[in-house]
Amino acid sequence: MGPGPWPLTAERDDAGALHVGGVALTELAREHGTPLWVVDEADLRERCRRYREGFPGVEVAYASKAWCTTAILQIVDEERLLIDVVSGGEMHTALAAGVDPANLVFHGNNKSVAELDRAVEVGVGRIVVDSFEELDRLEKVAADRDVVVPIWLRITPGIDAHTHDYVRTGHDDSKFGFTLSLGLADQAVRAAREHPHLEVVGIHAHIGSQIFGTDPFVANAEVALDLLARWRDEFGLTLRELNLGGGMGIRYTHEDHPVEVARYGEAVLRAVDERCERLGLDRPRLVVEPGRAIVGPSTLTLYEIGTVKVLPGLRTYVSVDGGMSDNIRPALYDAEHEVALANRAGSDDPMPVSIVGKHCESGDLVREHGSLPSDVAVGDLLAVAATGAYTESMASNYNRIPRPAAVLVSDGDVRTIIRRENLDDLLARDVPL
Ligand SMILES: Cc1ncc(COP(=O)(O)O)c(C=O)c1O
């Protein structure tokens, strides 16, 4: 299909039908129903590799909040990425996927004692402490288990990543981390050193998500290294680990122009090496933790079109059989995803349409200002691009709509990785009077 937001193996056959991983989407819809998440395994593995190669000497952790399901974690683990989790549930999934606990990084701004205790019990590689309360909680957990726990402190570096408000985390007014400009990071490192069962081995700074351009990442690295040098000088503390977070933007539509991983890696590593030299620091053990950029582009969502409502002089509404319960991003962030007919190419005179879901909300949008062939009809299949990140992981049962299935496609093989929810699943937690 040419360059764009579609998975690497996406292509149209001579009749115009879309295939991914060597499988026709019409066949997937027939066998597995719609809505359906279709994951291109080759694309997913390739993105893991590009990160490892684009960041030589750096560890890459997959931020599993983007899509935390057993099979996805198994693939990412096979591709030798670390895995970042932010809750007991994500940790449980990673352990169920067979991930070595030492390869887990545990984030979160309000981890419970139970979550911290499980992390310490299983031996999670690094716990990223986010608050003064957590320092005390983790100290007690570690003392009770009579172990010393290596930690990173999450620093809020005061960098505005110029992205959507809901995915900015590096600016001062954030719920995450110890704010550098207010002196909280200094207080945190002093406090941590008074906790005998905690050992600060590094820091973590993540500035936000869906960021284009390398400058904010370079600035983040420089601020973090300046801090390591200052703590060395003022506190005699040598920290050897630095996690620079994730947030690299991806292409959702043809208008998005993300930075190539290799260019991003080069820019950050050059800045790190220059800054280290200037500050007289050894290059720390570096970690980056992309989520969206690993899993987002690998996946499309397949829907069936159920109604086409023409409002002369106003607009045309095209309704699909899913919507905000399987992709909340357009409603939450005004996100745009590229769309295309999947069962045929359609006529070559596009018309503007609003593609909407089947939920009882006017904000239930798939693509508000989209374009489809003017002969779009009921029964056509619609593919929505780049839906691997923050869709299944944020899915709900709003309007009691069962969540879709997900299939992994590769070289003509199809494997179900999430089974479709059924009506009984919807009642499974109900306790009738
Ligand atoms: C601490 C942390 N690391 C990594 C990520 C991953 O961000 P992205 O999926 O944009 O790469 C997030 C996203 O919220 C995050 O909070």
PDBQT file of the ligand as one rigid body, heavy atoms in Angstrom, charges set to zero:
ROOT
HETATM    1  C1  LIG A 501       6.845   6.055  32.395  1.00  0.00    +0.000 C 
HETATM    2  C2  LIG A 501       6.440   5.797  30.998  1.00  0.00    +0.000 A 
HETATM    3  N1  LIG A 501       7.300   5.189  30.167  1.00  0.00    +0.000 NA
HETATM    4  C3  LIG A 501       6.968   4.912  28.898  1.00  0.00    +0.000 A 
HETATM    5  C4  LIG A 501       5.729   5.254  28.394  1.00  0.00    +0.000 A 
HETATM    6  C5  LIG A 501       5.433   4.890  26.986  1.00  0.00    +0.000 C 
HETATM    7  O1  LIG A 501       5.059   5.946  26.201  1.00  0.00    +0.000 OA
HETATM    8  P1  LIG A 501       4.841   5.670  24.644  1.00  0.00    +0.000 P 
HETATM    9  O2  LIG A 501       3.852   4.594  24.521  1.00  0.00    +0.000 OA
HETATM   10  O3  LIG A 501       4.335   6.961  24.125  1.00  0.00    +0.000 OA
HETATM   11  O4  LIG A 501       6.163   5.304  24.086  1.00  0.00    +0.000 OA
HETATM   12  C6  LIG A 501       4.814   5.904  29.203  1.00  0.00    +0.000 A 
HETATM   13  C7  LIG A 501       3.492   6.290  28.680  1.00  0.00    +0.000 C 
HETATM   14  O5  LIG A 501       2.630   6.794  29.298  1.00  0.00    +0.000 OA
HETATM   15  C8  LIG A 501       5.175   6.181  30.555  1.00  0.00    +0.000 A 
HETATM   16  O6  LIG A 501       4.316   6.772  31.395  1.00  0.00    +0.000 OA
ENDROOT
TORSDOF 0
